[in-house]
Amino acid sequence: MSALTLTLKIVPQQNINCDVLTPDNLAGKTAAEIGSIKLTAGTHALLAADIFDISGNDAQQLCFKNATAKLDYIGASMTSGSITIEGNAGAHLGSGMKNGSIHCKGNTAAFAASGMRGGLLTIDGNTGDFLGAGSEGSRKGMLGGTVIVKGNAGDRVGDQMRRGLILIEGNAGNYCGSRMIAGTIGVLGELGAYTAFNMHRGTLLLKKQPQLHVTMQDCGTHTLPFLNLLFKSFSKYNTRFSALNSLRVQRFVGDTAYSGNGELLILST
Amino acid sequence: MLLNGIQIDDTFAEAFNMRGTRVIITAQNHKWAYHAANAMTGFATSVIGCGVEAGIEREMTAEETPDGRPGVSILMFAMGSKVLMQQLETRMGQCILTCPTAAAFSGIKSEDMISLGKHLRYFGDGFQTSKLIDGKRYWRIPVMDGEFLTEETTGMVRAIGGGNFLILATSQPAALAAAETAIEAMKLLPNVIMPFPGGVVRSGSKVGSKYKTMFASTNDAFCPTLKGVTNSELSPEIESVMEIVIDGLTFDDIALSMKAGIEAICALGSSSGVKRISAGNYGGKLGPHLFKLHDILKGAAI
């Protein structure tokens, strides 16, 4: 069996909702059956066969080739299997994903991993705003799983994040960890303004100290044994975070404007 | 049955069902891990008066423990799940939370998970932090030496308590020396503890008493100073009897441990002063598990 491959053959004018193209939904379907699936593109529907060349038959290893930022909701709510995206992905990549893995070799638009519940999402390039945040109208962001971004992330990373792990090897934009409820976000690069704005709980693990607003309080430098457990959990991922080993961190707590008990841990160099 | 000149009685140890758990205690170094573990397993020799029977199972290297620090694993057994849960929480709160640098982790998986630090978190008065790492929930509780780290739950398994054997010798020093030899051999085995002081108990008991308030009393049949006035099990040359009690996770764990202990004693030979090995049983009144000494030594029961 070879990986089920969907190769984009048109230049979409409008964004295409690909949420039904998951390993779970495509399992056991023939190429003809997959081709007859209707996908919403803007205000009208297109057949999958009009958008993609379909080859291969193993839906558990789904591959999007020639992908662009017009393909939204790839891997949304998936529960098993793996998706590889050769190219870029649109908004809501892995939105509500429950299990399995997604590997995007390019960049993604906003809302990647929004409402994600489990599994592994790896983005080799950059990602847009609201990574791991809640979707529009949702009161909670990411609820579990792991996201690894090799490039940079936009604003509002982990907005209202409830659980899970986000590791960003590059930079993150403004309002990183805003309104965060729990979970862990790691950033090795620079951060924008208003980091941890209205943060309630959770952990931001940072390599560099960002400019902080006055309601983030310095609690001094400490050696925290729990970091050993956290770093051990990183070791199974292909990420620069797995090289971390210093348990020495400067701890900021806040956002006190929100009676928050969230923490920023700045790794000692 | 004679083993190196020492008589092995054709009898059996009688053991009963218990609930057990394992906790891994780590600290800055082994010294403080032992301080914590010794406190946690202190006053835990017998369920008769302590609620639980607990002991240190083994030392663990930094590479073996969850948080990469030196540690020890302890086993704790009780007659029922309710007592075990209550005792575990109490001992965690008074012995591990209080001990400098100590942390506690689950040492056993089970479908039945019981609270390890789940309720201790309230000591944090709102400053406690939970982290879910690789599917396991941990609590970080701010304390004066930094942070107390504990896993939220540990597994509770069905276990067996009360495996035992008796060492009958011509003198008290000889009986104790043989018991120490046995304990050293038995400590090398996993999944068992010998909960009494130094692993040895000198006050073996029988079920019942002439006094109405007592449900256990001295095992007069094995008391050397009563040889002439009671229905004694002891021959004239026996002057002292020591008992080793074993609690373990499974029947085989206890049987292997008894085998190792008895064989270590028999290796000393009868010139050591040890003349007989027997076992404590209560005619089937106490428990369903029978550890027959002859079968264990032949390897048949394991």
Interface residues (C-beta under 8 A of the other chain):
Chain A: R163 A182 T184 R201 T203 H222 T223 L224 P225 F226 N228 L229 L230 K232 S233 N261 E263
Chain B: P66 D67 G68 R69 A103 G126 F127 T129 S130 K131 L132 I133 D134 Y138 R140 G146 E147 L149
